[in-house]
Amino acid sequence: MRVLDKGIGIWQILNSNLITDIIASAEFDFVLIDLEHGLHTIETIQNCVFAASSAGMKTIVRFPTIDYEEVVQVIETGIDGILFPHIETIKDVERIIQKSFLPPIGNKSFSPFVSKYKYGLNKKIHDKEASLGLLIESLLGINNSPILLKNKNVNFVYFGAYDLSLELEIPGQIFHPDIIHNLKILIKHAHDEKKRIMSIYRNKEELKILVDLGVDLPIASVDTSHLANKLKNETSFYKEIRNSNPL
């Protein structure tokens, strides 16, 4: 199952289904619920999935580690996609497939009485497998990406520009030429294997770069960043007007 072929998404760190509903109201195609840097629990993920589903928006969760213990519970919320971080080797891919899929593909346990299967009412069990994504954020992962992306159970890949910028000793410069060079490599390998690719941007100019390069699913930064920047703009406007019109 593939989450989307084209569309725009955003990271959600804030653990409220109201935030999910606001994102859906803004006509995003999907939301990335962040368990690595966010504040979510299984319960808040479930509430966010309900909010997104009622609005027709897709949901993906990013796990904090390959060894995250609550993979089954997250999948059983009815999440549309799952994204594992720091993927670098074939063994990494094999491990996450075992954790993420029902037999005979993997060894994930099964209960039909959860929201994913409509509490026992949905009999089409294997039609509801979550899309599997790889978060590739290192030079080793990029170098190994041709073989990592060949696996038929992998549906999409996320280009981890921020962690890669640390490895390249250009922290935060996620549109530096060296970052773009590696993004182009990953885009080619992804499209060669007919996988969709995600990458983050922070403004209209960066979005155009990603679209021109062939990124299928651009990510419009993070909910907290948009909120902080919008609020900062408002206080800056106020100070500017007050300074120009002293009482």
N, C-alpha and C positions, 0 to 999 in steps of 0.2 A: 504494500500500500504506500502511495506517495502522498505526502501532506499537500503540496502545491507544486505546480510547474512554474508559475510566476506570481509575484505579489510582493507586498511590503510588510515587514514585521518590526517589532520593537521589543527590547528587553524590559521585563517587569521585575523589579527588585521589591517594591512595596507589596506587602502581603494582604491586600484587600481586593475582594471581588468587585468593589466599586471602581477601583483603578482599572480592572479588566473591562468593566462595562464602559468606562470613559474611553478606553482605547478602542473598543469595538464601535462606539458611537462616532469616533473620528475616522471610521472606515478603514482601519488596518485589516489586512488579510489574516494575520496570525500574530500571536504573542509568544515570546520566549520567557517562560517562568524560570527564574534563576535561583537554583538551590546552592550554588557555590558562593555567591556574594550576596544573595538576597536573604530575606527574613521569613521564608515560607516554611510551613509544616505540611504534613499530609492533608490535614483538614483545610488549610487555606488553599492548597492546590485544588482540592475537590471543589471548593466554592468558586474558584476562578474558572475551572473547567465548566461548571454549570453556567456561569455568567457568559462565558465565551460561546458555548454551544447554543444558548438561547438566542444569541445575536448572530449566529452563523459564522463565527470567527474560529479559526483553528488554533490549537494550543500545542506547544512544545515545551518540554521541561529539560533544563540542563542540570545534570547531576554534578555533585561537587567532586567526585572521584570515580575512578573505574570500580572501586570496591565498595561503593555506597550500598548499604544493607537493605534499604527500603525500596528497591527497584520494583518489586512485585506490587507493593501497595500503591506506588505512584502510577504504574501502568493501569492498575485496576480502577483508577479514578475516571478512566475513559480518555486520557490524554491522547492527542493525535500523533505526537512524535516524541522521541526521546533522543537526547544528545549527550554523549559521553566525552569528557574533556581529556586532553593530554594523550591522544592516540598517536602512537609512533610505530608499532610493530604488528605483524600478523598475529602474534599471540594476544596482543591487546584486543584486536577485533574478534578473535575466537572467544575470548573470555566474556566480552559484552554480549555476544550473540547467545551464548549459553545462558546468561542471566535474563535475557530480554524476550526470548521466544519460547512458546510451548513446544513440547515434543511433536514431531521428530526432529525439528530443527535445533531446538535448545532444550533446557531442562527446567524452565520456569514452571512453578506450581500453578494449579488451576482451581478456581472456584467460580461457578456460574452465578453466584448470588451477590454480585457486586455491581456498582453502577455501570461499569464498562459493558456488562452483558444485560443491562436492564433488569438486574436482580433475578435472573433466571428466566426471563421472558425471551431473550434473544438467543436463538439456537445456532446462529451462524458464527461459530467460535473463531475460526481462523480468518474470517473476513475482517476481523476487528484488530488484527495485529497492529501495534504502533509502528510508524515509520522510524527507522533507525538512522541516526546521524553521527558522524565522526567530527569532533572538534580537533582540527590539526593546527597546532600553534608552535611548532618548532621546526628547525631545519631538517632534523632527522625525519619527522613526520612528513614533511613536504617531499624529501628525497624518496621516501618509501611510498608516497601516495599512489603511484601507478598500480602497485600490487594491492594496497589497502582498499582501493576503490573498485577493484575487480569483483569483490565479494558481492554476490547477487542479493544478499540480505541487507546491504547498505543502500540507503535511499538518497541521502544528501550529506554534504560536508560543509562545515563552518570554518572559515579562515580566521584564525585567532591572531589578529594583527597586534593587539596590545602585548600579549606574552612574547610574540616573536620580536617585537621592538625592544624588549628587554634583553633577549638573547643577542640581538644585533648591536646592543649598546647604544640605541637611539630611543630611549624610553618615551613613549607617548607619541612619537612621530609616525603615526600609522599610515600616512600617505607619503612617506619618504621614498625616494626612488628604489632603495633596496627592498622595502616592503612591497612596493608595487611589482617589482621584478618577481618576487616569490608568489605573489597573488596570481600573476599571469601564468606561472607554472602550474599552480593548483587548479586554476580555471581550465586550462588545457586538459589536464589529466582527468578532471571531473567530467568534462563534456565528452572526452573520448569514451568514458564508461557510461555516458548518459545519466550522470548524477547531477542533481541541482546543487548550486553553491550559494552560500550566504556570506556576507561580509558587512561590517559596520561602517556607518558614515555619520558625520556630525553637522553637515550643512548642505545646501543645494549644490554647490560646486563639487563636493566630494561625491554626492549621489550621482551626478552626471558622469564622473570618472568611472564609478562602479558599473553603471549601466552600459557605458561605452566599451568597457572591458569585457562585458558578458556575464556579470554577476546576475543570477536569476532572481535571487531573493535578498534584496538589500535590507539592512537592519538600521532603523532610524534611532540609533543611540539607545538611551536608557530613560525610563520614566523619571527617575530622580533628577537626572541632568536637565531634562526639559522643564520640570517644575522649578528647579533652582534657578535656571537661567531666565525663565519667564518672571519669577518673583524679583530677581535681581534687576531686571530691566525696569520693572515698575518702580522700585526704590530709586534707581538711577534717574528715571524721568522726573520723579518728584524732587530730588535734590537739585537737578538741573534747573527746573522751573523756580524753585524757591531761591536758588542763588542768583537767578536773573531778575527776580522780583522781590527784593528784600522788604520786609515789613517796616 
